[in-house]
Amino acid sequence: MTTNGMLHVVNPATGEPVTTVPAASADDVAKAAERARQVWEAGVWARLPARERSAVLVRLADLMERDAEILARMDSEDAGKPITECRTGDVPGAIESIRWFAEAADKVFGRVAPSRPDGLGLMIREPVGVVAAILPWNYPLAMTAWKVGPALAAGNCLLVKPAEATPRSALHLAALAAEAGLPDGVLTVLPGYGREAGAALARDPLVGALSFTGSTATGRRILKDAAESNFKRVSLEMGGKSPQVLMADALDHGDELIDHMIEAAFLTTGQNCTAGSRVLVHRDIAQEVLERFTAAAGELVIGDPADPRTQLGPLINRAAFDRIAGAVDAARAGGARVHTGGLPHGLPPRGAYCPPTVITGAPDGSDVLTRELFGPVVTVQTFGSEAEAVLMANATEYGLAASVWTRDLDSALRLARGIEAGVISVNAYSEGDITTPFGGWKQSGFGGVEKSTNAFDQWTREKTVWIRTR
């Protein structure tokens, strides 16, 4: 929330204030964009040799390692994420992203056209200039690093708007970047509300490219603002309703199967765009999978995110809890059966905690089957054939990710080709690693725009140089 131009950061686990930071206004965004444009035109970063830019980013990664515990605690306190998840996943992943793109800075190559004998066609990739990123709250540091790494390695000046609930790790990252030697004005973090600061970035005529991670509704507004201003390039990574497809032989994977299913469903308390929130299981193994999956969900430790033993923290706020509870209640009223993980000591007294919930028999078209609830709620449905599994997997407006479990390689390949999603994992829950592209299809966004060398495509533009030869 904001009062008198300030954002009040609140710990979701306690409801207690953590800190306040100034909220950027539309005027602040315009001034930051103008400053970034001046820095871009001065060439203090863009014209540096790629290896020199790389050295600065490597120093940034080193400083992030030094402050890893500080960064982990910031994200845990701001987003309610379990501290162990931040320490072992988010922060190391963010450091890896910065370091990997630092090393890739001098590996952005152009192309040579197969031209006629009297000409030479060169296609050169150049940085866009002033660019922007609008971030989500569920992976504050990790998503910042996904944008900062390739945007700065390519030579751009980047404006970052973190989510209003989780600004601190992005601000700390910017301070570390300055300590690493990044010139002033190359990276600017602008905490603020999406409806003002975010919209201003989407409309600003000096911003040449914008990367957004968040909801589909917000993505639509950003596209509209971009179209009504300067037609800036926009890349979107939005919602998901990802299936976990278990063929009849999936149980051959033993406990590994259930472990991955639990991670897919409940990582970050289900507040994860690739969450495997729809389990599609062959009817021959459905009962055993349901029993084992529900039992494992009931063993998850729910509690204080600061406790290293905690596996599920609170939802981001009470509004999220009310939305999820309403969808579950509506499914129950429609005839669904709700299986809830056991909590022998009850839920923590403060914070919007939601137990892991497994639903069977959800009515067609219900919110639990079709909407991205962004919480620890999973539906289980059965199928009888591979073709039916593909139809069920694709029965959603989203297309971000999917998991397929089978020992049959031919079946796995057919399913991977048939499911409409940007990332398909086989016999695992995975988004790949830093070397593989990440992005969605359909209303999940534009695919393959994050991670890997593909990430440079959204932060660079191609120029054709035609040279006449004699």
C-alpha positions as CSV (number, residue, x, y, z in Angstrom):
1,M,0.0,0.0,0.0
2,T,1.1,3.6,-0.4
3,T,0.5,6.7,1.8
4,N,1.9,10.1,1.0
5,G,4.1,8.7,-1.8
6,M,5.5,5.8,0.3
7,L,5.2,2.1,-0.2
8,H,4.8,0.2,3.1
9,V,6.3,-3.3,2.9
10,V,4.5,-5.8,5.1
11,N,5.6,-9.3,6.2
12,P,2.8,-11.6,5.0
13,A,3.6,-14.0,7.8
14,T,2.9,-11.5,10.6
15,G,1.1,-8.6,9.1
16,E,3.8,-6.4,10.6
17,P,5.5,-3.6,8.6
18,V,9.0,-4.3,7.4
19,T,10.0,-0.9,6.0
20,T,8.8,1.9,3.8
21,V,10.3,3.1,0.6
22,P,9.5,6.0,-1.7
23,A,6.9,5.2,-4.3
24,A,7.9,6.4,-7.8
25,S,5.4,8.6,-9.6
26,A,4.9,8.9,-13.3
27,D,7.0,12.0,-13.2
28,D,9.8,10.1,-11.4
29,V,9.7,7.5,-14.2
30,A,9.9,10.1,-16.9
31,K,12.9,11.7,-15.2
32,A,14.6,8.3,-14.8
33,A,14.0,7.5,-18.5
34,E,15.5,10.8,-19.5
35,R,18.5,10.3,-17.3
36,A,19.0,6.7,-18.7
37,R,18.7,8.2,-22.2
38,Q,21.5,10.6,-21.5
39,V,23.7,7.9,-20.1
40,W,23.0,5.7,-23.1
41,E,23.9,8.5,-25.5
42,A,27.1,9.2,-23.6
43,G,28.2,5.6,-24.2
44,V,29.7,5.1,-20.8
45,W,28.2,1.6,-20.7
46,A,27.0,0.7,-24.2
47,R,30.4,1.5,-25.8
48,L,32.5,-0.4,-23.3
49,P,34.0,-3.6,-24.8
50,A,31.9,-6.5,-23.9
51,R,34.6,-8.1,-21.7
52,E,34.6,-4.9,-19.6
53,R,30.9,-5.0,-19.1
54,S,31.3,-8.7,-18.3
55,A,33.9,-7.9,-15.6
56,V,31.4,-5.5,-13.9
57,L,28.7,-8.1,-13.9
58,V,31.0,-10.8,-12.5
59,R,31.9,-8.4,-9.6
60,L,28.1,-8.0,-9.1
61,A,27.7,-11.7,-8.9
62,D,30.5,-11.9,-6.4
63,L,28.9,-9.2,-4.2
64,M,25.6,-11.0,-4.4
65,E,27.3,-14.1,-3.0
66,R,28.8,-12.0,-0.2
67,D,25.3,-10.7,0.7
68,A,23.4,-13.9,-0.1
69,E,21.9,-14.2,3.4
70,I,20.8,-10.6,3.3
71,L,19.1,-11.1,0.0
72,A,17.5,-14.4,1.1
73,R,16.0,-12.8,4.2
74,M,14.7,-9.8,2.2
75,D,12.7,-12.0,-0.1
76,S,11.6,-14.3,2.7
77,E,10.3,-11.4,4.7
78,D,8.7,-9.4,1.9
79,A,7.0,-12.3,0.0
80,G,6.5,-14.8,2.8
81,K,8.7,-17.4,1.1
82,P,10.3,-20.1,3.1
83,I,13.8,-19.1,4.0
84,T,15.2,-22.4,2.9
85,E,13.7,-22.0,-0.5
86,C,15.3,-18.6,-0.8
87,R,18.7,-19.8,0.4
88,T,18.9,-22.9,-1.7
89,G,16.9,-21.9,-4.8
90,D,16.1,-18.3,-5.5
91,V,19.3,-16.6,-4.4
92,P,21.8,-19.1,-5.9
93,G,19.7,-19.1,-9.1
94,A,19.8,-15.3,-9.3
95,I,23.6,-15.3,-8.8
96,E,24.0,-17.9,-11.5
97,S,21.9,-15.8,-13.9
98,I,24.1,-12.7,-13.5
99,R,27.3,-14.7,-13.8
100,W,26.1,-16.7,-16.8
101,F,25.0,-13.6,-18.8
102,A,28.2,-11.8,-17.7
103,E,30.2,-14.7,-19.4
104,A,27.8,-14.5,-22.4
105,A,28.3,-10.8,-23.0
106,D,30.8,-11.2,-25.8
107,K,28.9,-14.1,-27.4
108,V,26.1,-12.1,-29.0
109,F,26.9,-12.7,-32.7
110,G,25.4,-11.3,-35.9
111,R,24.9,-13.1,-39.2
112,V,26.2,-12.9,-42.7
113,A,23.7,-13.3,-45.6
114,P,24.3,-15.6,-48.5
115,S,24.4,-12.6,-50.8
116,R,25.2,-12.3,-54.5
117,P,28.9,-11.9,-55.6
118,D,28.9,-8.1,-55.7
119,G,27.5,-7.6,-52.2
120,L,27.9,-8.5,-48.6
121,G,25.0,-8.5,-46.2
122,L,25.7,-8.2,-42.5
123,M,23.0,-8.5,-39.9
124,I,24.3,-6.9,-36.7
125,R,22.7,-7.1,-33.3
126,E,22.9,-3.9,-31.2
127,P,21.4,-3.0,-27.8
128,V,18.0,-1.3,-27.9
129,G,19.1,1.6,-25.6
130,V,16.7,2.5,-22.7
131,V,14.7,-0.6,-21.7
132,A,12.5,-1.5,-18.8
133,A,11.3,-4.5,-16.8
134,I,8.2,-4.9,-14.6
135,L,8.6,-7.7,-12.0
136,P,6.3,-10.0,-10.0
137,W,6.3,-10.5,-6.2
138,N,6.7,-14.3,-6.0
139,Y,10.4,-14.5,-7.1
140,P,11.6,-10.9,-6.4
141,L,15.4,-11.4,-6.8
142,A,15.3,-14.3,-9.3
143,M,13.1,-12.4,-11.7
144,T,15.2,-9.2,-11.3
145,A,18.3,-11.2,-12.2
146,W,16.6,-12.8,-15.3
147,K,16.1,-9.2,-16.6
148,V,19.2,-7.5,-15.4
149,G,21.7,-10.1,-16.6
150,P,21.0,-10.1,-20.4
151,A,19.8,-6.4,-20.5
152,L,23.0,-5.1,-19.0
153,A,25.3,-7.6,-20.7
154,A,23.9,-6.4,-24.0
155,G,24.8,-2.8,-23.2
156,N,21.4,-1.3,-22.4
157,C,20.3,1.1,-19.7
158,L,17.6,-0.6,-17.6
159,L,14.7,0.7,-15.6
160,V,13.3,-1.8,-13.2
161,K,9.9,-1.6,-11.4
162,P,9.7,-4.3,-8.7
163,A,6.4,-5.4,-7.3
164,E,5.1,-3.0,-4.7
165,A,5.0,-5.8,-2.1
166,T,8.7,-6.9,-2.6
167,P,11.0,-4.0,-3.6
168,R,13.9,-4.5,-1.2
169,S,16.0,-7.2,-3.0
170,A,15.9,-5.3,-6.3
171,L,17.0,-2.1,-4.5
172,H,19.8,-4.0,-2.7
173,L,20.9,-5.5,-6.1
174,A,21.1,-2.0,-7.6
175,A,23.3,-0.9,-4.6
176,L,25.6,-3.9,-5.2
177,A,25.7,-3.0,-8.9
178,A,27.0,0.5,-8.1
179,E,29.5,-1.1,-5.7
180,A,30.6,-3.3,-8.5
181,G,31.4,-0.3,-10.7
182,L,28.2,0.0,-12.8
183,P,28.0,3.6,-14.0
184,D,25.3,5.7,-12.5
185,G,22.1,5.7,-14.5
186,V,22.6,2.3,-16.2
187,L,20.4,0.5,-13.7
188,T,17.6,2.3,-12.0
189,V,15.1,0.7,-9.6
190,L,11.7,2.4,-9.4
191,P,9.5,1.0,-6.7
192,G,5.9,2.0,-7.1
193,Y,2.4,1.0,-8.0
194,G,1.8,-0.7,-11.3
195,R,-1.1,1.6,-12.2
196,E,1.2,4.6,-12.0
197,A,4.9,3.7,-12.3
198,G,4.3,0.5,-14.3
199,A,1.9,2.2,-16.7
200,A,4.3,5.1,-17.0
201,L,7.1,2.8,-18.1
202,A,4.8,1.1,-20.7
203,R,3.8,4.5,-22.1
204,D,7.2,6.3,-22.0
205,P,8.4,7.1,-25.5
206,L,12.1,6.8,-24.5
207,V,11.7,3.2,-23.5
208,G,12.4,1.0,-26.5
209,A,11.7,-2.4,-25.0
210,L,9.8,-3.7,-22.0
211,S,9.8,-7.1,-20.4
212,F,7.0,-8.0,-18.1
213,T,6.4,-11.0,-15.8
214,G,3.0,-11.1,-14.0
215,S,-0.7,-11.6,-14.6
216,T,-2.4,-11.9,-18.0
217,A,-4.7,-9.0,-17.2
218,T,-1.8,-6.7,-16.6
219,G,0.0,-7.9,-19.7
220,R,-3.0,-6.9,-21.8
221,R,-2.8,-3.4,-20.3
222,I,0.9,-3.1,-21.0
223,L,0.4,-4.1,-24.6
224,K,-2.3,-1.5,-25.0
225,D,-0.2,1.3,-23.4
226,A,2.8,0.3,-25.6
227,A,0.6,0.4,-28.7
228,E,-0.8,3.8,-27.8
229,S,2.7,5.3,-27.2
230,N,5.7,4.3,-29.2
231,F,5.1,0.7,-30.2
232,K,8.0,-0.4,-28.0
233,R,8.9,-4.0,-28.1
234,V,7.1,-5.9,-25.4
235,S,7.8,-9.4,-24.1
236,L,5.4,-11.1,-21.7
237,E,5.6,-14.0,-19.3
238,M,2.3,-14.4,-17.7
239,G,0.0,-16.9,-16.0
240,G,-0.2,-20.7,-16.2
241,K,-2.4,-23.7,-15.4
242,S,0.1,-26.3,-16.0
243,P,-0.8,-30.0,-16.3
244,Q,1.2,-32.9,-14.8
245,V,0.4,-35.9,-17.1
246,L,0.9,-39.3,-15.6
247,M,0.7,-42.3,-17.9
248,A,-0.2,-45.8,-16.8
249,D,3.5,-46.6,-16.1
250,A,4.3,-43.5,-14.2
251,L,4.4,-45.3,-10.8
252,D,7.5,-47.1,-12.1
253,H,9.4,-43.9,-11.0
254,G,8.6,-44.7,-7.3
255,D,9.0,-42.0,-4.7
256,E,10.7,-39.7,-7.2
257,L,7.3,-39.3,-8.9
258,I,5.5,-38.1,-5.8
259,D,8.4,-35.9,-4.7
260,H,8.4,-34.1,-8.1
261,M,4.6,-33.8,-8.1
262,I,4.7,-32.2,-4.6
263,E,7.4,-29.7,-5.7
264,A,5.4,-28.9,-8.9
265,A,2.2,-28.3,-7.0
266,F,3.4,-26.6,-3.8
267,L,6.7,-24.8,-4.4
268,T,6.4,-21.2,-3.2
269,T,3.1,-22.3,-1.6
270,G,1.7,-22.8,-5.1
271,Q,2.3,-19.1,-5.9
272,N,4.3,-20.0,-9.0
273,C,3.5,-19.5,-12.6
274,T,4.6,-23.0,-13.7
275,A,2.9,-24.7,-10.7
276,G,1.6,-28.2,-11.7
277,S,-1.9,-27.4,-10.5
278,R,-3.7,-29.9,-12.7
279,V,-2.8,-33.6,-12.2
280,L,-4.0,-35.7,-15.1
281,V,-3.5,-39.4,-14.3
282,H,-4.3,-42.6,-16.1
283,R,-7.3,-44.2,-14.5
284,D,-5.4,-47.5,-14.0
285,I,-3.2,-45.8,-11.4
286,A,-5.4,-42.9,-10.3
287,Q,-6.4,-44.2,-6.9
288,E,-2.9,-45.1,-5.7
289,V,-1.5,-41.8,-7.0
290,L,-4.2,-39.8,-5.2
291,E,-3.6,-41.6,-1.9
292,R,0.1,-41.2,-2.0
293,F,0.0,-37.6,-3.3
294,T,-2.5,-36.5,-0.7
295,A,-0.6,-38.2,2.1
296,A,2.6,-36.5,1.0
297,A,0.8,-33.1,0.9
298,G,-0.4,-33.7,4.4
299,E,3.2,-34.1,5.6
300,L,4.4,-30.7,4.4
301,V,5.5,-28.3,7.1
302,I,3.4,-25.1,7.2
303,G,4.6,-22.2,9.3
304,D,6.9,-19.3,9.9
305,P,8.9,-18.6,6.7
306,A,12.0,-17.7,8.9
307,D,12.0,-21.3,10.2
308,P,14.4,-23.5,8.1
309,R,12.0,-26.4,8.5
310,T,9.1,-24.6,6.9
311,Q,8.0,-25.8,3.4
312,L,4.9,-23.7,2.9
313,G,4.6,-20.1,4.1
314,P,1.6,-17.8,3.9
315,L,-0.1,-16.5,0.8
316,I,1.0,-13.0,-0.1
317,N,-2.1,-11.4,1.4
318,R,-5.7,-11.9,2.7
319,A,-7.2,-11.1,-0.7
320,A,-5.3,-14.0,-2.2
321,F,-6.7,-16.3,0.6
322,D,-10.2,-15.1,0.0
323,R,-10.0,-15.7,-3.7
324,I,-8.6,-19.2,-3.3
325,A,-11.1,-20.2,-0.5
326,G,-14.0,-18.9,-2.7
327,A,-12.9,-21.1,-5.6
328,V,-12.5,-24.2,-3.4
329,D,-15.9,-23.6,-1.7
330,A,-17.6,-23.2,-5.1
331,A,-16.0,-26.5,-6.3
332,R,-17.2,-28.2,-3.2
333,A,-20.7,-26.8,-3.7
334,G,-20.6,-28.1,-7.2
335,G,-20.0,-31.7,-6.1
336,A,-16.2,-31.8,-5.9
337,R,-14.5,-33.7,-3.1
338,V,-11.8,-31.7,-1.3
339,H,-8.8,-33.5,0.2
340,T,-6.8,-31.2,2.5
341,G,-3.4,-31.9,4.0
342,G,-3.5,-32.6,7.7
343,L,-2.4,-29.9,10.1
344,P,-2.2,-31.5,13.6
345,H,-1.4,-28.3,15.3
346,G,-3.6,-26.0,13.2
347,L,-2.6,-23.1,11.1
348,P,-0.3,-20.3,12.4
349,P,-2.3,-17.6,14.2
350,R,-1.2,-14.8,11.9
351,G,-0.8,-14.5,8.2
352,A,-3.0,-15.8,5.3
353,Y,-2.1,-19.4,5.5
354,C,-3.7,-22.0,3.2
355,P,-3.2,-25.7,3.6
356,P,-2.2,-27.9,0.6
357,T,-5.5,-28.9,-1.0
358,V,-6.3,-31.6,-3.5
359,I,-9.6,-31.7,-5.3
360,T,-11.3,-34.5,-7.2
361,G,-14.5,-34.5,-9.2
362,A,-14.4,-30.7,-9.9
363,P,-17.2,-29.7,-12.2
364,D,-16.4,-28.7,-15.8
365,G,-15.7,-25.0,-16.1
366,S,-15.1,-24.5,-12.4
367,D,-12.5,-21.9,-11.4
368,V,-10.3,-24.6,-9.8
369,L,-9.9,-26.2,-13.2
370,T,-9.7,-23.1,-15.4
371,R,-8.3,-20.1,-13.4
372,E,-4.8,-19.6,-12.2
373,L,-5.5,-19.6,-8.4
374,F,-1.9,-18.9,-7.4
375,G,-2.1,-21.0,-4.3
376,P,-1.6,-24.5,-3.0
377,V,-4.6,-26.0,-4.7
378,V,-4.4,-29.0,-7.1
379,T,-7.1,-30.8,-9.1
380,V,-6.8,-34.5,-10.0
381,Q,-8.6,-35.8,-13.2
382,T,-8.4,-39.1,-14.9
383,F,-8.1,-40.2,-18.5
384,G,-8.0,-43.4,-20.4
385,S,-5.9,-42.8,-23.5
386,E,-3.0,-40.7,-24.7
387,A,-5.2,-38.7,-27.0
388,E,-7.6,-37.9,-24.2
389,A,-4.6,-36.8,-22.0
390,V,-3.5,-34.3,-24.7
391,L,-7.0,-32.9,-25.1
392,M,-7.3,-32.4,-21.3
393,A,-3.9,-30.9,-21.0
394,N,-4.7,-28.3,-23.7
395,A,-8.2,-27.5,-22.3
396,T,-6.9,-24.1,-20.9
397,E,-6.3,-20.7,-22.2
398,Y,-2.7,-20.9,-20.8
399,G,0.3,-22.6,-22.2
400,L,3.3,-22.0,-20.0
401,A,4.6,-25.4,-18.8
402,A,3.7,-29.1,-18.5
403,S,5.2,-32.3,-17.0
404,V,4.9,-35.8,-18.6
405,W,5.6,-39.0,-16.7
406,T,6.2,-42.3,-18.6
407,R,8.9,-44.8,-19.3
408,D,7.7,-45.1,-22.9
409,L,9.9,-42.7,-25.0
410,D,7.6,-42.7,-28.0
411,S,4.7,-41.8,-25.8
412,A,6.7,-39.1,-24.1
413,L,7.7,-37.5,-27.4
414,R,4.1,-37.6,-28.7
415,L,2.8,-36.0,-25.6
416,A,5.6,-33.3,-25.6
417,R,4.7,-32.5,-29.2
418,G,1.0,-32.5,-28.6
419,I,0.8,-30.4,-25.5
420,E,0.5,-26.7,-26.2
421,A,3.1,-25.1,-23.8
422,G,6.4,-23.4,-24.0
423,V,8.3,-25.7,-21.7
424,I,7.6,-29.5,-21.4
425,S,9.6,-31.6,-18.9
426,V,9.7,-35.4,-19.1
427,N,10.0,-37.5,-16.0
428,A,10.6,-34.4,-13.9
429,Y,9.2,-31.1,-12.8
430,S,11.6,-28.6,-14.3
431,E,11.8,-25.4,-16.2
432,G,15.2,-26.4,-17.6
433,D,18.4,-24.6,-16.6
434,I,19.9,-21.3,-17.5
435,T,21.0,-22.6,-20.9
436,T,17.4,-23.3,-22.1
437,P,14.8,-20.8,-23.1
438,F,11.7,-20.1,-21.0
439,G,8.4,-18.6,-21.9
440,G,4.8,-19.5,-22.7
441,W,2.3,-20.0,-25.4
442,K,-1.3,-18.8,-25.8
443,Q,-2.3,-16.5,-22.9
444,S,0.8,-17.3,-21.0
445,G,2.8,-14.9,-23.2
446,F,5.4,-15.0,-25.9
447,G,7.6,-18.1,-25.7
448,G,11.3,-18.5,-25.2
449,V,12.2,-15.0,-24.2
450,E,13.9,-15.6,-20.8
451,K,17.1,-17.5,-20.0
452,S,19.7,-18.9,-22.5
453,T,21.1,-16.8,-25.3
454,N,17.5,-16.3,-26.6
455,A,17.1,-13.7,-23.8
456,F,19.4,-11.4,-25.7
457,D,16.7,-11.2,-28.5
458,Q,14.4,-9.1,-26.3
459,W,17.2,-6.6,-25.4
460,T,18.8,-6.2,-28.8
461,R,17.7,-5.3,-32.3
462,E,19.0,-6.4,-35.6
463,K,20.4,-4.0,-38.2
464,T,21.2,-4.9,-41.8
465,V,24.3,-3.4,-43.3
466,W,24.6,-3.9,-47.1
467,I,28.1,-3.5,-48.6
468,R,28.5,-3.3,-52.3
469,T,31.7,-5.1,-53.4
470,R,33.6,-4.8,-56.7
